[in-house]
């Protein structure tokens, strides 16, 4: 009975640790990876707007 209890406890602990330490970080990396293209696009548009915008501080 003790062996059965220890085995179940270890299997459940392994499942919980695997989901916390493996699958959740993978999901976070995937979401940041897809979000990074959007951020890079916005930064590119902001840079183009800065380059092509009027210079209002020309001193005139």
Secondary structure, DSSP 8 states (H G I E B T S, - for coil): -HHHHHHHHHHHHHHHHHIIIIIHHHHHHHHHHHHHHHHHHHHHHHHHHHHHS--S-S--
